[in-house]
Amino acid sequence: MAWGALGSGGTLLGEEEAGGWFAGGNFDPVVDAVLVATAIGTLGLAAYELFKSDPNSQSASASASVCNSSSLPPGFWPGDKGAEEWGRRHDVDPDEARGDFHDIKGDDPMSGATDKYGVNPNTGDVVDPKGDPIGNLGD
């Protein structure tokens, strides 16, 4: 029988022949709503964690291990770490790549020492805290 409507006393109408909800005939709609919401939330969080990492990354585990700042565009890592990773991927000494990042950041007149700039480890693009491009490590 198809799903029935909720009747008085918490029974699911039309499900009596099949044993009712959870084979008990009665259910607590609040508990069931919490269980369903928890399951959906858990699945949603798992999907988010899977897809939030850099989709163009050569190593999903490497990109997932870096804490992405919510203020940076997708695919961008915090400056130092992103520059070092760009260097590793492009046969550039990671220390040199990090230094180049700091040079680009320092050339930005709006830059402050604690500002959170980002680097895309695939392209070398450098963005300011608002996500505006300011340079590229490959230039």
Secondary structure, DSSP 8 states (H G I E B T S, - for coil): -----B-GGGBBTT-GGGTSGGGTSB--HHHHHHHHHHHHHHHHHHHHHHHHS-TT-S-HHHHHHS---TTS-TT-EEHHHHHHHHHHHTT--HHHHHHHHHHHHHH-TT--TT---EE-TTT-EEE-TTS-EEEETT-
